[in-house]
Each structure stands twice: as C-alpha cells, then as structure tokens.
Amino acid sequence: QVQLVESGGGLVQAGGSLRLSCAASGTIFSINAMGWYREAPGKQRELVAAITSGGSTNYADSVKGRFTISRDNAKNTVYLQMNSLKPEDTAVYYCNVDRAVVGGLKLGYDFWGQGTQVTVSS
C-alpha cells in the first residue's frame, strides 16, 4: 500500500505564497500520476493540478499561471508551489496517487493523504 503525508499548509495573506509537499511511502515500485485536489466548505472536491511520471502536467483553469506542480520521482514526492494566493483558494488540500505498483508487484489505485489546510486571508 501507499501512505501519503502532506505538509506545508497554513495561513497566508492574499497575494502570498505557500509550498505544499506530499511524500509517498510504503513498498512502492512505481507511481503513475500524482496530484493535488482541494475541498472548500460546502463544495465538492476538485482537481487542482496533476503530474505524470513523465512530467506532463494538468491544471485547473482557476490556478493556471499561479500554481506549479512538480515531483521528485526518486523521492516519490510531489510539490505544489502556490503563488498569488486568493481567498478563494482557501480549502483543505489533498494529495493523490492514481495508480502505483506496490509490494508483491500488485497494482494499487486511488491513494489519498489526510489533507492539509490552506487559509488565505483577505
């Protein structure tokens, strides 16, 4: 199985920056895509950004030009650099692995971290 631990959330003023990190641990042979989702109060969880093992990225329109996703495959870690933060970015941010080859060379799907709170004050 894959355990995901996020860090880097916090409180920041509008216009500020934060960097989220998510480290995957466990018996992992390979990871396909890693991504960040967020869930604001009263809203559905939505994709913020995702990155494949080859480095292809995908962003929500609302964060394009402000957020950058990257990953270190050797460390099984994904990052989200968030700049020019807005109050509407306030949410719990969750790390996700869509598919991984884990112990016993088995495929595992849809792993989630516990979430980290990001609060942007106006």
LUMKE-440326 format. One record per residue: residue in one letter; x, y, z of N, C-alpha, C in turn. Coordinates in nm, 4 decimals. Layout:
% LUMKE-440326
code=a | n_X=X | n_Y=Y | n_Z=Z | ca_X=X | ca_Y=Y | ca_Z=Z | c_X=X | c_Y=Y | c_Z=Z
...
***
This chain:
% LUMKE-440326
code=q | n_X=0.0821 | n_Y=-0.1187 | n_Z=0.0000 | ca_X=0.0000 | ca_Y=0.0000 | ca_Z=0.0000 | c_X=0.0863 | c_Y=0.1249 | c_Z=0.0000
code=v | n_X=0.0231 | n_Y=0.2386 | n_Z=-0.0228 | ca_X=0.0914 | ca_Y=0.3671 | ca_Z=-0.0300 | c_X=0.0366 | c_Y=0.4584 | c_Z=0.0772
code=q | n_X=0.1262 | n_Y=0.5145 | n_Z=0.1570 | ca_X=0.0871 | ca_Y=0.6157 | ca_Z=0.2549 | c_X=0.1346 | c_Y=0.7509 | c_Z=0.2037
code=l | n_X=0.0470 | n_Y=0.8504 | n_Z=0.2138 | ca_X=0.0775 | ca_Y=0.9847 | ca_Z=0.1671 | c_X=0.0700 | c_Y=1.0814 | c_Z=0.2843
code=v | n_X=0.1746 | n_Y=1.1618 | n_Z=0.3000 | ca_X=0.1786 | ca_Y=1.2585 | ca_Z=0.4089 | c_X=0.2048 | c_Y=1.3963 | c_Z=0.3493
code=e | n_X=0.1070 | n_Y=1.4866 | n_Z=0.3701 | ca_X=0.1188 | ca_Y=1.6228 | ca_Z=0.3188 | c_X=0.1775 | c_Y=1.7142 | c_Z=0.4260
code=s | n_X=0.2401 | n_Y=1.8210 | n_Z=0.3804 | ca_X=0.2882 | ca_Y=1.9237 | ca_Z=0.4713 | c_X=0.2952 | c_Y=2.0555 | c_Z=0.3957
code=g | n_X=0.3051 | n_Y=2.1642 | n_Z=0.4716 | ca_X=0.3240 | ca_Y=2.2947 | ca_Z=0.4100 | c_X=0.2039 | c_Y=2.3864 | c_Z=0.4107
code=g | n_X=0.0907 | n_Y=2.3385 | n_Z=0.4581 | ca_X=-0.0261 | ca_Y=2.4254 | ca_Z=0.4638 | c_X=-0.0110 | c_Y=2.5301 | c_Z=0.5728
code=g | n_X=-0.1062 | n_Y=2.6228 | n_Z=0.5762 | ca_X=-0.1034 | ca_Y=2.7255 | ca_Z=0.6789 | c_X=-0.1893 | c_Y=2.8441 | c_Z=0.6430
code=l | n_X=-0.1664 | n_Y=2.9521 | n_Z=0.7161 | ca_X=-0.2412 | ca_Y=3.0765 | ca_Z=0.6973 | c_X=-0.1507 | c_Y=3.1777 | c_Z=0.6274
code=v | n_X=-0.2024 | n_Y=3.2397 | n_Z=0.5233 | ca_X=-0.1244 | ca_Y=3.3381 | ca_Z=0.4480 | c_X=-0.2169 | c_Y=3.4488 | c_Z=0.4011
code=q | n_X=-0.1626 | n_Y=3.5660 | n_Z=0.3844 | ca_X=-0.2427 | ca_Y=3.6781 | ca_Z=0.3342 | c_X=-0.2572 | c_Y=3.6678 | c_Z=0.1822
code=a | n_X=-0.3615 | n_Y=3.7272 | n_Z=0.1323 | ca_X=-0.3831 | ca_Y=3.7301 | ca_Z=-0.0120 | c_X=-0.2603 | c_Y=3.7892 | c_Z=-0.0811
code=g | n_X=-0.2226 | n_Y=3.7259 | n_Z=-0.1912 | ca_X=-0.1030 | ca_Y=3.7671 | ca_Z=-0.2635 | c_X=0.0218 | c_Y=3.6929 | c_Z=-0.2215
code=g | n_X=0.0126 | n_Y=3.6195 | n_Z=-0.1125 | ca_X=0.1281 | ca_Y=3.5466 | ca_Z=-0.0622 | c_X=0.1473 | c_Y=3.4121 | c_Z=-0.1291
code=s | n_X=0.2437 | n_Y=3.3366 | n_Z=-0.0789 | ca_X=0.2801 | ca_Y=3.2076 | ca_Z=-0.1376 | c_X=0.2907 | c_Y=3.1007 | c_Z=-0.0307
code=l | n_X=0.2648 | n_Y=2.9783 | n_Z=-0.0733 | ca_X=0.2869 | ca_Y=2.8600 | ca_Z=0.0087 | c_X=0.3371 | c_Y=2.7482 | c_Z=-0.0810
code=r | n_X=0.4108 | n_Y=2.6553 | n_Z=-0.0211 | ca_X=0.4561 | ca_Y=2.5380 | ca_Z=-0.0948 | c_X=0.4133 | c_Y=2.4136 | c_Z=-0.0194
code=l | n_X=0.3337 | n_Y=2.3323 | n_Z=-0.0846 | ca_X=0.2889 | ca_Y=2.2066 | ca_Z=-0.0276 | c_X=0.3793 | c_Y=2.0933 | c_Z=-0.0742
code=s | n_X=0.3990 | n_Y=1.9976 | n_Z=0.0156 | ca_X=0.4757 | ca_Y=1.8775 | ca_Z=-0.0190 | c_X=0.3947 | c_Y=1.7553 | c_Z=0.0180
code=c | n_X=0.4152 | n_Y=1.6489 | n_Z=-0.0558 | ca_X=0.3477 | ca_Y=1.5227 | ca_Z=-0.0265 | c_X=0.4460 | c_Y=1.4101 | c_Z=-0.0552
code=a | n_X=0.4784 | n_Y=1.3353 | n_Z=0.0482 | ca_X=0.5715 | ca_Y=1.2240 | ca_Z=0.0343 | c_X=0.4961 | c_Y=1.0925 | c_Z=0.0407
code=a | n_X=0.5229 | n_Y=1.0068 | n_Z=-0.0552 | ca_X=0.4627 | ca_Y=0.8741 | ca_Z=-0.0583 | c_X=0.5599 | c_Y=0.7736 | c_Z=0.0007
code=s | n_X=0.5079 | n_Y=0.6867 | n_Z=0.0847 | ca_X=0.5923 | ca_Y=0.5839 | ca_Z=0.1455 | c_X=0.5224 | c_Y=0.4494 | c_Z=0.1385
code=g | n_X=0.5992 | n_Y=0.3447 | n_Z=0.1668 | ca_X=0.5483 | ca_Y=0.2089 | ca_Z=0.1560 | c_X=0.6362 | c_Y=0.1323 | c_Z=0.0597
code=t | n_X=0.5960 | n_Y=0.0119 | n_Z=0.0282 | ca_X=0.6699 | ca_Y=-0.0672 | ca_Z=-0.0694 | c_X=0.6186 | c_Y=-0.0273 | c_Z=-0.2065
code=i | n_X=0.6910 | n_Y=0.0638 | n_Z=-0.2696 | ca_X=0.6467 | ca_Y=0.1239 | ca_Z=-0.3957 | c_X=0.7496 | c_Y=0.0972 | c_Z=-0.5039
code=f | n_X=0.7063 | n_Y=0.0422 | n_Z=-0.6130 | ca_X=0.7965 | ca_Y=0.0196 | ca_Z=-0.7260 | c_X=0.7832 | c_Y=0.1308 | c_Z=-0.8294
code=s | n_X=0.6646 | n_Y=0.1823 | n_Z=-0.8466 | ca_X=0.6456 | ca_Y=0.2924 | ca_Z=-0.9396 | c_X=0.5119 | c_Y=0.3596 | c_Z=-0.9103
code=i | n_X=0.5059 | n_Y=0.4869 | n_Z=-0.9459 | ca_X=0.3833 | ca_Y=0.5661 | ca_Z=-0.9297 | c_X=0.3480 | c_Y=0.6262 | c_Z=-1.0635
code=n | n_X=0.2214 | n_Y=0.6209 | n_Z=-1.1004 | ca_X=0.1777 | ca_Y=0.6824 | ca_Z=-1.2244 | c_X=0.1615 | c_Y=0.8329 | c_Z=-1.2017
code=a | n_X=0.0432 | n_Y=0.8812 | n_Z=-1.1922 | ca_X=0.0205 | ca_Y=1.0247 | ca_Z=-1.1728 | c_X=0.0064 | c_Y=1.0586 | c_Z=-1.0254
code=m | n_X=0.0572 | n_Y=1.1743 | n_Z=-0.9890 | ca_X=0.0375 | ca_Y=1.2304 | ca_Z=-0.8559 | c_X=-0.0344 | c_Y=1.3635 | c_Z=-0.8737
code=g | n_X=-0.1196 | n_Y=1.3953 | n_Z=-0.7799 | ca_X=-0.1958 | ca_Y=1.5185 | ca_Z=-0.7966 | c_X=-0.2365 | c_Y=1.5813 | c_Z=-0.6656
code=w | n_X=-0.2850 | n_Y=1.7021 | n_Z=-0.6792 | ca_X=-0.3396 | ca_Y=1.7767 | ca_Z=-0.5656 | c_X=-0.4854 | c_Y=1.8094 | c_Z=-0.5946
code=y | n_X=-0.5688 | n_Y=1.7839 | n_Z=-0.4959 | ca_X=-0.7091 | ca_Y=1.8199 | ca_Z=-0.5001 | c_X=-0.7359 | c_Y=1.9125 | c_Z=-0.3826
code=r | n_X=-0.8476 | n_Y=1.9829 | n_Z=-0.3898 | ca_X=-0.8868 | ca_Y=2.0651 | ca_Z=-0.2761 | c_X=-1.0365 | c_Y=2.0578 | c_Z=-0.2553
code=e | n_X=-1.0732 | n_Y=2.0792 | n_Z=-0.1294 | ca_X=-1.2146 | ca_Y=2.0756 | ca_Z=-0.0919 | c_X=-1.2425 | c_Y=2.1936 | c_Z=0.0003
code=a | n_X=-1.3225 | n_Y=2.2859 | n_Z=-0.0495 | ca_X=-1.3621 | ca_Y=2.4017 | ca_Z=0.0295 | c_X=-1.4949 | c_Y=2.3712 | c_Z=0.0986
code=p | n_X=-1.5249 | n_Y=2.4395 | n_Z=0.2075 | ca_X=-1.6510 | ca_Y=2.4142 | ca_Z=0.2785 | c_X=-1.7717 | c_Y=2.4291 | c_Z=0.1865
code=g | n_X=-1.8563 | n_Y=2.3289 | n_Z=0.1863 | ca_X=-1.9775 | ca_Y=2.3341 | ca_Z=0.1065 | c_X=-1.9580 | c_Y=2.3062 | c_Z=-0.0411
code=k | n_X=-1.8359 | n_Y=2.2717 | n_Z=-0.0801 | ca_X=-1.8085 | ca_Y=2.2467 | ca_Z=-0.2210 | c_X=-1.7527 | c_Y=2.1069 | c_Z=-0.2404
code=q | n_X=-1.7612 | n_Y=2.0583 | n_Z=-0.3633 | ca_X=-1.7077 | ca_Y=1.9266 | ca_Z=-0.3948 | c_X=-1.5563 | c_Y=1.9324 | c_Z=-0.4092
code=r | n_X=-1.4934 | n_Y=1.8202 | n_Z=-0.3830 | ca_X=-1.3502 | ca_Y=1.8107 | ca_Z=-0.4034 | c_X=-1.3205 | c_Y=1.8282 | c_Z=-0.5522
code=e | n_X=-1.2187 | n_Y=1.9083 | n_Z=-0.5822 | ca_X=-1.1855 | ca_Y=1.9354 | ca_Z=-0.7207 | c_X=-1.0358 | c_Y=1.9181 | c_Z=-0.7450
code=l | n_X=-1.0024 | n_Y=1.8828 | n_Z=-0.8681 | ca_X=-0.8631 | ca_Y=1.8701 | ca_Z=-0.9064 | c_X=-0.8004 | c_Y=2.0086 | c_Z=-0.9164
code=v | n_X=-0.6834 | n_Y=2.0230 | n_Z=-0.8553 | ca_X=-0.6075 | ca_Y=2.1470 | ca_Z=-0.8659 | c_X=-0.4990 | c_Y=2.1317 | c_Z=-0.9730
code=a | n_X=-0.4195 | n_Y=2.0255 | n_Z=-0.9592 | ca_X=-0.3108 | ca_Y=2.0018 | ca_Z=-1.0542 | c_X=-0.2680 | c_Y=1.8565 | c_Z=-1.0443
code=a | n_X=-0.2157 | n_Y=1.8045 | n_Z=-1.1544 | ca_X=-0.1673 | ca_Y=1.6671 | ca_Z=-1.1569 | c_X=-0.0436 | c_Y=1.6605 | c_Z=-1.2450
code=i | n_X=0.0397 | n_Y=1.5595 | n_Z=-1.2176 | ca_X=0.1622 | ca_Y=1.5417 | ca_Z=-1.2945 | c_X=0.1881 | c_Y=1.3931 | c_Z=-1.3110
code=t | n_X=0.2229 | n_Y=1.3532 | n_Z=-1.4328 | ca_X=0.2509 | ca_Y=1.2128 | ca_Z=-1.4597 | c_X=0.3965 | c_Y=1.1815 | c_Z=-1.4260
code=s | n_X=0.4291 | n_Y=1.0547 | n_Z=-1.4316 | ca_X=0.5671 | ca_Y=1.0146 | ca_Z=-1.4042 | c_X=0.6624 | c_Y=1.0722 | c_Z=-1.5084
code=g | n_X=0.6119 | n_Y=1.1032 | n_Z=-1.6261 | ca_X=0.6939 | ca_Y=1.1616 | ca_Z=-1.7313 | c_X=0.7026 | c_Y=1.3122 | c_Z=-1.7264
code=g | n_X=0.6278 | n_Y=1.3724 | n_Z=-1.6346 | ca_X=0.6357 | ca_Y=1.5169 | ca_Z=-1.6182 | c_X=0.5263 | c_Y=1.5969 | c_Z=-1.6856
code=s | n_X=0.4324 | n_Y=1.5319 | n_Z=-1.7493 | ca_X=0.3201 | ca_Y=1.6054 | ca_Z=-1.8086 | c_X=0.2297 | c_Y=1.6574 | c_Z=-1.6980
code=t | n_X=0.1844 | n_Y=1.7806 | n_Z=-1.7150 | ca_X=0.1051 | ca_Y=1.8444 | ca_Z=-1.6100 | c_X=-0.0321 | c_Y=1.8858 | c_Z=-1.6606
code=n | n_X=-0.1220 | n_Y=1.9008 | n_Z=-1.5645 | ca_X=-0.2579 | ca_Y=1.9435 | ca_Z=-1.5929 | c_X=-0.3021 | c_Y=2.0317 | c_Z=-1.4763
code=y | n_X=-0.3644 | n_Y=2.1457 | n_Z=-1.5073 | ca_X=-0.4055 | ca_Y=2.2406 | ca_Z=-1.4043 | c_X=-0.5519 | c_Y=2.2781 | c_Z=-1.4191
code=a | n_X=-0.6144 | n_Y=2.3071 | n_Z=-1.3084 | ca_X=-0.7463 | ca_Y=2.3685 | ca_Z=-1.3122 | c_X=-0.7319 | c_Y=2.5095 | c_Z=-1.3675
code=d | n_X=-0.8307 | n_Y=2.5543 | n_Z=-1.4410 | ca_X=-0.8237 | ca_Y=2.6877 | ca_Z=-1.5011 | c_X=-0.8038 | c_Y=2.7958 | c_Z=-1.3950
code=s | n_X=-0.8612 | n_Y=2.7755 | n_Z=-1.2791 | ca_X=-0.8576 | ca_Y=2.8772 | ca_Z=-1.1736 | c_X=-0.7189 | c_Y=2.8986 | c_Z=-1.1152
code=v | n_X=-0.6261 | n_Y=2.8045 | n_Z=-1.1384 | ca_X=-0.4927 | ca_Y=2.8180 | ca_Z=-1.0790 | c_X=-0.3822 | c_Y=2.8323 | c_Z=-1.1831
code=k | n_X=-0.4169 | n_Y=2.8224 | n_Z=-1.3097 | ca_X=-0.3157 | ca_Y=2.8341 | ca_Z=-1.4156 | c_X=-0.2435 | c_Y=2.9682 | c_Z=-1.4054
code=g | n_X=-0.1114 | n_Y=2.9620 | n_Z=-1.4151 | ca_X=-0.0302 | ca_Y=3.0825 | ca_Z=-1.4063 | c_X=0.0058 | c_Y=3.1226 | c_Z=-1.2649
code=r | n_X=-0.0581 | n_Y=3.0600 | n_Z=-1.1658 | ca_X=-0.0285 | ca_Y=3.0926 | ca_Z=-1.0254 | c_X=0.0335 | c_Y=2.9747 | c_Z=-0.9502
code=f | n_X=-0.0113 | n_Y=2.8533 | n_Z=-0.9830 | ca_X=0.0359 | ca_Y=2.7331 | ca_Z=-0.9142 | c_X=0.1261 | c_Y=2.6527 | c_Z=-1.0078
code=t | n_X=0.2245 | n_Y=2.5864 | n_Z=-0.9494 | ca_X=0.3132 | ca_Y=2.4985 | ca_Z=-1.0254 | c_X=0.3290 | c_Y=2.3662 | c_Z=-0.9531
code=i | n_X=0.3015 | n_Y=2.2582 | n_Z=-1.0224 | ca_X=0.3201 | ca_Y=2.1253 | ca_Z=-0.9654 | c_X=0.4502 | c_Y=2.0663 | c_Z=-1.0171
code=s | n_X=0.5197 | n_Y=1.9951 | n_Z=-0.9297 | ca_X=0.6433 | ca_Y=1.9273 | ca_Z=-0.9690 | c_X=0.6566 | c_Y=1.8007 | c_Z=-0.8857
code=r | n_X=0.7465 | n_Y=1.7129 | n_Z=-0.9269 | ca_X=0.7665 | ca_Y=1.5911 | ca_Z=-0.8494 | c_X=0.9106 | c_Y=1.5455 | c_Z=-0.8591
code=d | n_X=0.9498 | n_Y=1.4748 | n_Z=-0.7545 | ca_X=1.0813 | ca_Y=1.4115 | ca_Z=-0.7491 | c_X=1.0558 | c_Y=1.2614 | c_Z=-0.7476
code=n | n_X=1.0738 | n_Y=1.1967 | n_Z=-0.8606 | ca_X=1.0414 | ca_Y=1.0544 | ca_Z=-0.8697 | c_X=1.1301 | c_Y=0.9695 | c_Z=-0.7798
code=a | n_X=1.2532 | n_Y=1.0106 | n_Z=-0.7605 | ca_X=1.3446 | ca_Y=0.9338 | ca_Z=-0.6752 | c_X=1.2983 | c_Y=0.9346 | c_Z=-0.5300
code=k | n_X=1.2302 | n_Y=1.0420 | n_Z=-0.4911 | ca_X=1.1827 | ca_Y=1.0552 | ca_Z=-0.3530 | c_X=1.0333 | c_Y=1.0265 | c_Z=-0.3407
code=n | n_X=0.9684 | n_Y=0.9936 | n_Z=-0.4520 | ca_X=0.8231 | ca_Y=0.9701 | ca_Z=-0.4501 | c_X=0.7503 | c_Y=1.0869 | c_Z=-0.3832
code=t | n_X=0.7897 | n_Y=1.2061 | n_Z=-0.4197 | ca_X=0.7358 | ca_Y=1.3265 | ca_Z=-0.3575 | c_X=0.6829 | c_Y=1.4212 | c_Z=-0.4652
code=v | n_X=0.5698 | n_Y=1.4818 | n_Z=-0.4345 | ca_X=0.5108 | ca_Y=1.5815 | ca_Z=-0.5241 | c_X=0.4978 | c_Y=1.7130 | c_Z=-0.4484
code=y | n_X=0.5141 | n_Y=1.8221 | n_Z=-0.5217 | ca_X=0.5105 | ca_Y=1.9553 | ca_Z=-0.4631 | c_X=0.4052 | c_Y=2.0392 | c_Z=-0.5348
code=l | n_X=0.3550 | n_Y=2.1383 | n_Z=-0.4622 | ca_X=0.2662 | ca_Y=2.2361 | ca_Z=-0.5232 | c_X=0.3097 | c_Y=2.3740 | c_Z=-0.4753
code=q | n_X=0.3688 | n_Y=2.4502 | n_Z=-0.5653 | ca_X=0.4063 | ca_Y=2.5874 | ca_Z=-0.5357 | c_X=0.2878 | c_Y=2.6764 | c_Z=-0.5688
code=m | n_X=0.2386 | n_Y=2.7460 | n_Z=-0.4685 | ca_X=0.1199 | ca_Y=2.8302 | ca_Z=-0.4857 | c_X=0.1585 | c_Y=2.9755 | c_Z=-0.4654
code=n | n_X=0.1462 | n_Y=3.0546 | n_Z=-0.5705 | ca_X=0.1779 | ca_Y=3.1970 | ca_Z=-0.5662 | c_X=0.0514 | c_Y=3.2793 | c_Z=-0.5899
code=s | n_X=0.0594 | n_Y=3.4057 | n_Z=-0.5567 | ca_X=-0.0535 | ca_Y=3.4979 | ca_Z=-0.5771 | c_X=-0.1830 | c_Y=3.4385 | c_Z=-0.5220
code=l | n_X=-0.1760 | n_Y=3.3894 | n_Z=-0.4019 | ca_X=-0.2915 | ca_Y=3.3223 | ca_Z=-0.3425 | c_X=-0.4077 | c_Y=3.4179 | c_Z=-0.3224
code=k | n_X=-0.5282 | n_Y=3.3638 | n_Z=-0.3392 | ca_X=-0.6517 | ca_Y=3.4400 | ca_Z=-0.3249 | c_X=-0.7363 | c_Y=3.3780 | c_Z=-0.2145
code=p | n_X=-0.8251 | n_Y=3.4537 | n_Z=-0.1543 | ca_X=-0.9128 | ca_Y=3.3961 | ca_Z=-0.0517 | c_X=-0.9907 | c_Y=3.2746 | c_Z=-0.1026
code=e | n_X=-1.0252 | n_Y=3.2735 | n_Z=-0.2296 | ca_X=-1.0998 | ca_Y=3.1595 | ca_Z=-0.2847 | c_X=-1.0151 | c_Y=3.0330 | c_Z=-0.2988
code=d | n_X=-0.8857 | n_Y=3.0437 | n_Z=-0.2730 | ca_X=-0.8001 | ca_Y=2.9244 | ca_Z=-0.2694 | c_X=-0.8073 | c_Y=2.8527 | c_Z=-0.1341
code=t | n_X=-0.8753 | n_Y=2.9126 | n_Z=-0.0384 | ca_X=-0.8893 | ca_Y=2.8526 | ca_Z=0.0937 | c_X=-0.9615 | c_Y=2.7191 | c_Z=0.0838
code=a | n_X=-0.8982 | n_Y=2.6148 | n_Z=0.1357 | ca_X=-0.9545 | ca_Y=2.4801 | ca_Z=0.1273 | c_X=-0.8610 | c_Y=2.3840 | c_Z=0.1995
code=v | n_X=-0.9084 | n_Y=2.2611 | n_Z=0.2153 | ca_X=-0.8206 | ca_Y=2.1526 | ca_Z=0.2562 | c_X=-0.7635 | c_Y=2.0921 | c_Z=0.1273
code=y | n_X=-0.6335 | n_Y=2.0825 | n_Z=0.1214 | ca_X=-0.5657 | ca_Y=2.0299 | ca_Z=0.0027 | c_X=-0.5237 | c_Y=1.8853 | c_Z=0.0290
code=y | n_X=-0.5585 | n_Y=1.7994 | n_Z=-0.0649 | ca_X=-0.5310 | ca_Y=1.6567 | ca_Z=-0.0528 | c_X=-0.4370 | c_Y=1.6111 | c_Z=-0.1643
code=c | n_X=-0.3442 | n_Y=1.5271 | n_Z=-0.1265 | ca_X=-0.2540 | ca_Y=1.4643 | ca_Z=-0.2221 | c_X=-0.3157 | c_Y=1.3329 | c_Z=-0.2693
code=n | n_X=-0.2932 | n_Y=1.3003 | n_Z=-0.3940 | ca_X=-0.3494 | ca_Y=1.1775 | ca_Z=-0.4511 | c_X=-0.2483 | c_Y=1.1076 | c_Z=-0.5403
code=v | n_X=-0.2494 | n_Y=0.9764 | n_Z=-0.5316 | ca_X=-0.1778 | ca_Y=0.8909 | ca_Z=-0.6281 | c_X=-0.2832 | c_Y=0.8084 | c_Z=-0.6986
code=d | n_X=-0.2869 | n_Y=0.8159 | n_Z=-0.8306 | ca_X=-0.3966 | ca_Y=0.7471 | ca_Z=-0.9008 | c_X=-0.3695 | c_Y=0.5981 | c_Z=-0.9173
code=r | n_X=-0.2428 | n_Y=0.5617 | n_Z=-0.9363 | ca_X=-0.2104 | ca_Y=0.4207 | ca_Z=-0.9590 | c_X=-0.0642 | c_Y=0.3984 | c_Z=-0.9254
code=a | n_X=-0.0355 | n_Y=0.2870 | n_Z=-0.8607 | ca_X=0.1021 | ca_Y=0.2554 | ca_Z=-0.8240 | c_X=0.1235 | c_Y=0.1050 | c_Z=-0.8258
code=v | n_X=0.2468 | n_Y=0.0667 | n_Z=-0.8560 | ca_X=0.2870 | ca_Y=-0.0732 | ca_Z=-0.8419 | c_X=0.3481 | c_Y=-0.0865 | c_Z=-0.7032
code=v | n_X=0.2842 | n_Y=-0.1679 | n_Z=-0.6192 | ca_X=0.3234 | ca_Y=-0.1763 | ca_Z=-0.4783 | c_X=0.3778 | c_Y=-0.3158 | c_Z=-0.4480
code=g | n_X=0.3949 | n_Y=-0.3457 | n_Z=-0.3189 | ca_X=0.4517 | ca_Y=-0.4723 | ca_Z=-0.2775 | c_X=0.3834 | c_Y=-0.5915 | c_Z=-0.3406
code=g | n_X=0.4654 | n_Y=-0.6906 | n_Z=-0.3782 | ca_X=0.4110 | ca_Y=-0.8066 | ca_Z=-0.4470 | c_X=0.3834 | c_Y=-0.7805 | c_Z=-0.5925
code=l | n_X=0.4341 | n_Y=-0.6644 | n_Z=-0.6414 | ca_X=0.4139 | ca_Y=-0.6223 | ca_Z=-0.7804 | c_X=0.2657 | c_Y=-0.6184 | c_Z=-0.8157
code=k | n_X=0.1884 | n_Y=-0.5708 | n_Z=-0.7206 | ca_X=0.0453 | ca_Y=-0.5547 | ca_Z=-0.7426 | c_X=0.0142 | c_Y=-0.4094 | c_Z=-0.7762
code=l | n_X=-0.0938 | n_Y=-0.3912 | n_Z=-0.8511 | ca_X=-0.1403 | ca_Y=-0.2566 | ca_Z=-0.8803 | c_X=-0.2324 | c_Y=-0.2092 | c_Z=-0.7688
code=g | n_X=-0.2072 | n_Y=-0.0876 | n_Z=-0.7222 | ca_X=-0.2951 | ca_Y=-0.0251 | ca_Z=-0.6242 | c_X=-0.3494 | c_Y=0.1038 | c_Z=-0.6828
code=y | n_X=-0.4708 | n_Y=0.1393 | n_Z=-0.6438 | ca_X=-0.5366 | ca_Y=0.2537 | ca_Z=-0.7069 | c_X=-0.5867 | c_Y=0.3526 | c_Z=-0.6034
code=d | n_X=-0.5823 | n_Y=0.4806 | n_Z=-0.6397 | ca_X=-0.6541 | ca_Y=0.5875 | ca_Z=-0.5710 | c_X=-0.6175 | c_Y=0.5990 | c_Z=-0.4242
code=f | n_X=-0.4957 | n_Y=0.6424 | n_Z=-0.3979 | ca_X=-0.4496 | ca_Y=0.6646 | ca_Z=-0.2619 | c_X=-0.4613 | c_Y=0.8132 | c_Z=-0.2275
code=w | n_X=-0.4971 | n_Y=0.8408 | n_Z=-0.1002 | ca_X=-0.5189 | ca_Y=0.9798 | ca_Z=-0.0565 | c_X=-0.4414 | c_Y=1.0092 | c_Z=0.0709
code=g | n_X=-0.3943 | n_Y=1.1327 | n_Z=0.0820 | ca_X=-0.3378 | ca_Y=1.1799 | ca_Z=0.2060 | c_X=-0.4474 | c_Y=1.2274 | c_Z=0.2996
code=q | n_X=-0.4058 | n_Y=1.2735 | n_Z=0.4176 | ca_X=-0.5028 | ca_Y=1.3145 | ca_Z=0.5197 | c_X=-0.5489 | c_Y=1.4576 | c_Z=0.5004
code=g | n_X=-0.4800 | n_Y=1.5321 | n_Z=0.4158 | ca_X=-0.5186 | ca_Y=1.6696 | ca_Z=0.3867 | c_X=-0.4418 | c_Y=1.7702 | c_Z=0.4705
code=t | n_X=-0.4213 | n_Y=1.8878 | n_Z=0.4132 | ca_X=-0.3579 | ca_Y=1.9982 | ca_Z=0.4848 | c_X=-0.4367 | c_Y=2.1254 | c_Z=0.4563
code=q | n_X=-0.4609 | n_Y=2.2019 | n_Z=0.5613 | ca_X=-0.5447 | ca_Y=2.3211 | ca_Z=0.5495 | c_X=-0.4638 | c_Y=2.4381 | c_Z=0.4928
code=v | n_X=-0.5205 | n_Y=2.5035 | n_Z=0.3938 | ca_X=-0.4657 | ca_Y=2.6288 | ca_Z=0.3414 | c_X=-0.5726 | c_Y=2.7361 | c_Z=0.3608
code=t | n_X=-0.5358 | n_Y=2.8415 | n_Z=0.4309 | ca_X=-0.6280 | ca_Y=2.9520 | ca_Z=0.4546 | c_X=-0.5652 | c_Y=3.0803 | c_Z=0.4055
code=v | n_X=-0.6368 | n_Y=3.1497 | n_Z=0.3174 | ca_X=-0.5876 | ca_Y=3.2754 | ca_Z=0.2615 | c_X=-0.6778 | c_Y=3.3874 | c_Z=0.3105
code=s | n_X=-0.6208 | n_Y=3.4798 | n_Z=0.3834 | ca_X=-0.6994 | ca_Y=3.5908 | ca_Z=0.4378 | c_X=-0.6962 | c_Y=3.7096 | c_Z=0.3421
code=s | n_X=-0.8056 | n_Y=3.7842 | n_Z=0.3418 | ca_X=-0.8153 | ca_Y=3.8992 | ca_Z=0.2512 | c_X=-0.7630 | c_Y=4.0260 | c_Z=0.3154
***
